[in-house]
């Protein structure tokens, strides 16, 4: 177990001091830093140093990109069979969220590749003597462009690939790229959320803006890059629809866990702290998330865990517009089954229960209610479900989850009490970690 340096000790004490002062009514900030999955221990780093020496023997993929299905596409070099410069699409890799330059990735079939420089949208689209029409044709193939453009006031985005449905079922999620003056993609891949429910899109844009104003307390959320009240300026396909443009994650946290298994040690602490930061940002903005679950977090290409999807966040003391059964607290389940769901009064304790369920899923590798239908979940919650935490091995984590899943809402900790729990303070957080 690694001890803290004098500088780290000072940072930790300041962080505790600020948390305590906020908890008692003073305006301050919690000194968290960026949290990543995965982090390397000292022992693992030594092994990685050695693996770098032999990495040159591995096939190398340049201009690479991780696709939504977990496969890596790019230009191959030093392959024992394929000629240099060929395009390769690998089998799905075991940890899509950990893909990064100069990293070695392993496919589910066991093949290993060293990653070089990732692709940017305009890489390989140098004009030279090639006609613009030919460049646009190449771009459509290389980036799987659909031909649709959304945007307004000169801000245009090219849609790519097949869309997926949002977790709420109200929106379609597209991969996209910024569009330059020649109708060519430029920059890194983005995410665009398009919906006929313009009120939900407008509310989500307002929620992101509200949280962003919190400064240091904005949490680990993806960055909202653009809000398009009218998504049909360039494509009538999206008539009467609105859109949000956001930074893109590599994989959502639920799928990350399904591929890699339960989170442990530093990875678990970092993911838990990122989620807690998101709650802190929301509650500091006087909002209740109401939709905290693993599907609403993404792991980006550098390993950062970030929150997404704020369309269901509502003002504290307000009423919910939607709910996810797996994160619903017992008090809402009772109101819902009594026909009083729309009039339910939201409190911060709602999200604390959801956080407890999130921690359970990250630590165990499966959701507590996985395999059950929504009505079964709601009824079991109403009937006074006794949560079984025997699968949680870490006593500090079990204590934190147990407190979050207290049946009586008023007895659950607030987010600052969560952040001061021994699970975080005595096991470490971010660069203040005491070791694995």
C-alpha positions, 0 to 999 in steps of 0.5 A: 500500500503506497503512502501519500506524498506531502503534496497529496496529503495536503490536497486530500485534507483540502478536499475533505475540508471543502466537502465538510464546509459544503455539507454545512451550508458553505459554497465550495468545491470538491477537489476531484480530478479526472477518473479513468478506466482502467488505471495501472498499479505499480506492478502492472506498470512494470509489466507494461514497460516490458511489453512495450519492448516486444510490442514492435513485433505485433501488427500495427494499426494506423488511422484506426477507429473503434466502431460501435460494435467493438471492432477496430478498423484501420490501416495495417502494417507489419502483419504476417499475411496482409500487405502493408497499407491494407485496410483491416477490420478486427474482431471485437476487442475485449476492452474497447474503452481502453483503446488509445495510441501506442496501446496493445489491444486484444480481440476476443479471438486472441489476436493482438495489435498495437495501435498507432495514431487514431483516425480523424475525419479528414485524414486521407482526404487530401485534395491534391488532383482528386476531384471534390466529387471523388473525395465526397464519394470516398468519404461516404464509404470510409465513414459510412455517411448516410447522406443526411445533414443536420445543423443550422446557421452554417453549423452542419453535421454529417450523419454516419452509420445506423442509429440506435435508440436512446435508453428512454426510447424517445430519441435516435442516436447517430454517429456524426462528424462536423461538415466542412465547406466542401461537404467533407467530414472533419474532426473526431466522431461526435454523437447526435441525439435527434427526437420529435420530442422537442420539449425533452431535447430542449429540457436536456439542453437547459439541464446541461447548461445549468450544470455547466454553470456550476464550474468546478461542480459540473461533474464528469458529463460528456460535453454538449457541443451544440443544440439544434432546435430545428434539425430539418434545416438541411434534411427534411427527413428530420422535420419537426425534430430537434437535436443535441450534438455531444462528444462521443464515448467509445462504449457505454458502461453497461456494455463495458461491464458485460465485456470486461466483467465486474469492476474491481480495485482502482477501476471500481473506485474511479467509476464510483467517484465519477458517478458521485461527481455527476450526482453532486453536479446535478444536486448542486444545480437543484435537479434530480436525475431520476435516470441514473443507470449504467447505460447512462454512462460512457467510457471514452477512448482515453478511459474516462467515465462520463455521464450522459442523458439528462432529458429526464432530470427535473427540479427538486420538489418537482414531478418526474417525466419518466423512470427506469425500473432498475433505479427506482426507489421503493417510495416511487414504486409505491406511488406509481402502482397507486396511480400517483406516479405523475404527482410524485414529489422528487427529492435528492434521496431518489438519486441516492437509491439509484446510486446504490443500485449502480454501485451494486451492478459495477461491483458484481458485474450484473444488475440487481434486477437483471432478468426481471420484467419492469412490473416485477421490479416495481412490485418487489420494491413496493412490497419492501424488498430486502436487498441482499448484499452478500455478493459484495466482498469489500466491507466499506463498499457494502456499508456504502451501498447499504446506506444508499439502499435504506428504505426510509428516504430521509435516512439515506445519506446526501451526496456529500456524506456519500463522498465522505464515506470511508469507501472513498476516504480510506481507499483513495480517489483518483491521483490521491489513491492509496494503491490497489 
